[in-house]
């Protein structure tokens, strides 16, 4: 297999990270390719000969909460304090028990934020290390999709809709089993998207 510049993974639920299928996409000089592999062991066998230069992971959408916050321009340290204060009101755990990701503030003052259990994220990263994959970045689930020039990129994963609406924006949304029609799904998700 040729040299892989970037390997990006959509992890299975944290409770089944070692045994469940793993979606992956990789970038080579010829462009992006993708596959769903049986488990982390199969992924490790695939990635060992290609030696990816960079590994990025997107936790399963069921493990991550996401929102956008409207905040004034703040220095990095104050921004983190403001985000943690806001998350404290939204999360089901104390901010100290969470792994929190903060995106770039847009022109309207909206800051994308994602969080999950720090313990669950640590377990996922440990499992990846045990399979020889050193992770350089953890990204929100929409980052698994290509950033669209116009419109949306969307993927259905285990009863979740993952939507990417721009370079730094997207959402995850739970789906009922009956929501299989793409037109109805888009109509339901459109009001949730920024802009």
Order of alpha helices (4+ residues) and beta strands (2+ residues): beta-beta-beta-alpha-beta-beta-alpha-beta-beta-alpha-beta-beta-beta-beta-alpha
